[in-house]
Structure formats: structure tokens, C-alpha cells
């Protein structure tokens, strides 16, 4: 039985977990961190924390698999629908109704945790801990699949499942390419288990093989033969107000103009952070013309292209799918996934000479085989869970 004192201890643990990450993040992303603080301490968030006191999780099955967000629906499909729950917002609610999953709103936890993180007010978070602790322990087995364990939802479920122990586990699924130069703690270090893209990323995060398993990226694609060169400029995920972002746009613009001079079609693909800013999208259209908004699976599974970008998940996935990639960075030393060419501000002439040479020798007319094309992401997910011994083959459909 959870006592009030223990609930307060868990609430403080959750807040401290997030505060630790926020402090490290703010050292390199001050403006973005300040923006997060303002958003999470608004009157609207306070009201949501009050409303959240009256929203109780209601669902029951002997085993429960909770997925944070809708990013990994293809993984949820390996389990019986009656045992799957999504936690999130309106998008996840629609998906849950479509697939017959259970659904929980995430905002009661997020807003309550935000009060504890930014205002040191834990009363709402203590209540959420009480409700969810009671709800979870009614089940024989609960596995929570997280995108992160540095923010409110992830920190909350890591703390609760750790306290419950036994058949209650947290599993962090890698959601993007991790830059070794990142200052803030990597997602996954607080979770009991991890599912990583590859062994090099596992080492970057700082995990051991005993509790972390490899699943590759969440796409299964292979580039198709293309007789001409096409270029995708991959937008970066840096906070949009930073100097790094503006300098990157300048390099992208120089690269774009260079390709247009060669008669090579170029499109800029905005990062999800950029896509949220309509004014910025209009500015990007002015710089690069029509933007590429193709569904990622279709893009990677389409014609062979040259992807150019910074440290990026898409760059990593494009290379695995057999596309050509070139990376650049304004940082020293240059980090990021392996690529066919490394660009910096001083070697653009050399880069375009490399492009022209390959064009004249038809090197862009064929693509290397994709390593992961023979097995689906869902099958890799299922195999990783079997290796972890969290599930038996009979637990899957």
C-alpha cells in the first residue's frame, strides 16, 4: 500500500529527474529552456492540473502494454488489442478508437509534474502518483513503452514501475539519432530496459547489452534505382532562435544555389520543429522553393536521392535505406552518422567537384543494398523483446 509519505517521495523523485535534465539542457539551449518554462507555468497548465485531479485511469486487463504517443503504433500491433493502451492527446485518442486500444490522457500527469518541476508544488503530482499507483497494481503485469525518460511522462512511469517492481517495467524506445556531443542526459538512462537503433548508439547513450537490445530504426525502406540526381536538404532540429540555426540555413542556401547551377533538382525538407512555425515555413519557401513534405516512409522507399543535413535521424535512416548522404556541422569535431561525404563551410567547392565527378560517371544510377530490408520493424521489435525475456512468444499475436 502506498503511503502519503512514499507518494511525496516519488513525486519529488519525478521532479528531480526532470530538473536535472532541464539544467543541463539550458546550458546550451538557454532561450528554448526559458520558453519551456514559460509554457509549463502558464495559467492554462495550472487549470489543466486542477482538471486532471478528476480524470482517473479506467481500464483493466491482466497484462497491460502502455505506449507513450502514437509514434510506435507498428510495434503495438504485435500485442492483442485488448492489452494495449495509448497515452497522449487527441491524436492518440483517435488511433486508440480505430485499433480498439485503451486510451489515457497525458495532460493530467504532464501539468501536475510541471508544477512540481518549475514551481516546487507537488500536491497535484502526489495525487496522480496515488491514482496511477493504485491503478497499475491492479494488473498482474504492466510494461510501459516510452519515447523518453527525461520529461514528465517518462519520468513519471519510470518512478512508478521501479517502485512497484516485479512484473512492472519501463522500456525506452530510441526515438531519434543521438549526438555524442549532447550535454543533457540521454533518454533511456533511467528506464529499466532500452531498445536501441544499433550498437554504436547504445554506446553513445551509455548502456550495457544486458538491459538494452537492438531493433534498428522504425522504418523499413530501400532506395529505388534513379537515373538522375535528386537532392533533399534535411532541416535541423536546433532551436530556431539560435545562431547555429541561422548559420546552417546560410550553408543550405549556398548548397541549394550550387545544385541549381548544375541543373539538379533540390528540395528542402523542414524538421518537425520548423513545420510548426507557419511564418518560418513561408521564409523557407522563399529561400528554397516548394518544400518536401512527403511521408517519411514513402520518401525513404522511393527514388534514390542525395540527402544533405546536420546530425539527423533522417540522414541515418536514409543511409540505411541505401540513399547517398552528405553531412555537415558547424561544430568541431564533427559528429553524426556515417556519410558518403563530409561538408564544412570551407570545402563546398570540393563537395561540388565530387558531385560533378559522380554525375559524369553515373555513380548515382544505382544504390547499395539496405541492411535491414529483409525484416520488418515489428519483427525486430518482437525479437528484441524475446531476447530481453520480458515476453514469451505466446504473448504476441
Secondary structure as the mmCIF struct_conf table of DSSP 4:
data_model
#
loop_
_struct_conf.conf_type_id
_struct_conf.id
_struct_conf.beg_label_comp_id
_struct_conf.beg_label_asym_id
_struct_conf.beg_label_seq_id
_struct_conf.end_label_comp_id
_struct_conf.end_label_asym_id
_struct_conf.end_label_seq_id
HELX_RH_AL_P HELX_RH_AL_P1 UNK A 4 UNK A 28
HELX_RH_AL_P HELX_RH_AL_P2 UNK A 30 UNK A 40
TURN_TY1_P TURN_TY1_P1 UNK A 41 UNK A 41
BEND BEND1 UNK A 42 UNK A 42
HELX_RH_AL_P HELX_RH_AL_P3 UNK A 43 UNK A 52
TURN_TY1_P TURN_TY1_P2 UNK A 53 UNK A 54
BEND BEND2 UNK A 62 UNK A 62
STRN STRN1 UNK A 63 UNK A 68
BEND BEND3 UNK A 69 UNK A 70
TURN_TY1_P TURN_TY1_P3 UNK A 71 UNK A 72
HELX_RH_AL_P HELX_RH_AL_P4 UNK A 73 UNK A 76
TURN_TY1_P TURN_TY1_P4 UNK A 77 UNK A 78
STRN STRN2 UNK A 79 UNK A 79
HELX_RH_3T_P HELX_RH_3T_P1 UNK A 81 UNK A 83
STRN STRN3 UNK A 84 UNK A 88
BEND BEND4 UNK A 89 UNK A 89
HELX_RH_AL_P HELX_RH_AL_P5 UNK A 90 UNK A 99
TURN_TY1_P TURN_TY1_P5 UNK A 100 UNK A 100
STRN STRN4 UNK A 102 UNK A 105
BEND BEND5 UNK A 106 UNK A 106
HELX_RH_AL_P HELX_RH_AL_P6 UNK A 107 UNK A 119
HELX_RH_AL_P HELX_RH_AL_P7 UNK A 123 UNK A 136
TURN_TY1_P TURN_TY1_P6 UNK A 137 UNK A 138
BEND BEND6 UNK A 139 UNK A 140
STRN STRN5 UNK A 141 UNK A 146
BEND BEND7 UNK A 147 UNK A 147
BEND BEND8 UNK A 149 UNK A 151
HELX_RH_AL_P HELX_RH_AL_P8 UNK A 152 UNK A 164
TURN_TY1_P TURN_TY1_P7 UNK A 166 UNK A 167
STRN STRN6 UNK A 168 UNK A 173
HELX_LH_PP_P HELX_LH_PP_P1 UNK A 174 UNK A 174
BEND BEND9 UNK A 176 UNK A 176
HELX_LH_PP_P HELX_LH_PP_P2 UNK A 177 UNK A 179
TURN_TY1_P TURN_TY1_P8 UNK A 180 UNK A 181
BEND BEND10 UNK A 184 UNK A 184
HELX_LH_PP_P HELX_LH_PP_P3 UNK A 185 UNK A 186
TURN_TY1_P TURN_TY1_P9 UNK A 187 UNK A 188
BEND BEND11 UNK A 189 UNK A 192
STRN STRN7 UNK A 193 UNK A 196
BEND BEND12 UNK A 197 UNK A 197
HELX_RH_AL_P HELX_RH_AL_P9 UNK A 199 UNK A 205
TURN_TY1_P TURN_TY1_P10 UNK A 206 UNK A 206
TURN_TY1_P TURN_TY1_P11 UNK A 209 UNK A 211
STRN STRN8 UNK A 212 UNK A 214
BEND BEND13 UNK A 218 UNK A 218
HELX_LH_PP_P HELX_LH_PP_P4 UNK A 223 UNK A 223
STRN STRN9 UNK A 224 UNK A 224
HELX_LH_PP_P HELX_LH_PP_P5 UNK A 225 UNK A 225
BEND BEND14 UNK A 227 UNK A 228
STRN STRN10 UNK A 230 UNK A 234
BEND BEND15 UNK A 238 UNK A 238
TURN_TY1_P TURN_TY1_P12 UNK A 240 UNK A 241
BEND BEND16 UNK A 242 UNK A 242
HELX_RH_AL_P HELX_RH_AL_P10 UNK A 243 UNK A 261
TURN_TY1_P TURN_TY1_P13 UNK A 262 UNK A 263
STRN STRN11 UNK A 265 UNK A 269
HELX_RH_AL_P HELX_RH_AL_P11 UNK A 272 UNK A 275
TURN_TY1_P TURN_TY1_P14 UNK A 276 UNK A 276
HELX_RH_AL_P HELX_RH_AL_P12 UNK A 278 UNK A 288
BEND BEND17 UNK A 289 UNK A 290
HELX_LH_PP_P HELX_LH_PP_P6 UNK A 291 UNK A 292
HELX_RH_AL_P HELX_RH_AL_P13 UNK A 296 UNK A 300
TURN_TY1_P TURN_TY1_P15 UNK A 301 UNK A 301
BEND BEND18 UNK A 302 UNK A 302
STRN STRN12 UNK A 303 UNK A 303
STRN STRN13 UNK A 306 UNK A 309
BEND BEND19 UNK A 310 UNK A 311
HELX_RH_AL_P HELX_RH_AL_P14 UNK A 313 UNK A 320
TURN_TY1_P TURN_TY1_P16 UNK A 321 UNK A 322
STRN STRN14 UNK A 324 UNK A 328
BEND BEND20 UNK A 330 UNK A 333
BEND BEND21 UNK A 336 UNK A 337
BEND BEND22 UNK A 340 UNK A 340
STRN STRN15 UNK A 341 UNK A 343
TURN_TY1_P TURN_TY1_P17 UNK A 345 UNK A 346
HELX_RH_AL_P HELX_RH_AL_P15 UNK A 348 UNK A 360
TURN_TY1_P TURN_TY1_P18 UNK A 361 UNK A 362
HELX_RH_3T_P HELX_RH_3T_P2 UNK A 363 UNK A 365
HELX_LH_PP_P HELX_LH_PP_P7 UNK A 368 UNK A 370
TURN_TY1_P TURN_TY1_P19 UNK A 371 UNK A 374
BEND BEND23 UNK A 375 UNK A 375
HELX_RH_AL_P HELX_RH_AL_P16 UNK A 377 UNK A 388
TURN_TY1_P TURN_TY1_P20 UNK A 389 UNK A 389
BEND BEND24 UNK A 390 UNK A 391
HELX_RH_3T_P HELX_RH_3T_P3 UNK A 393 UNK A 395
STRN STRN16 UNK A 396 UNK A 396
#
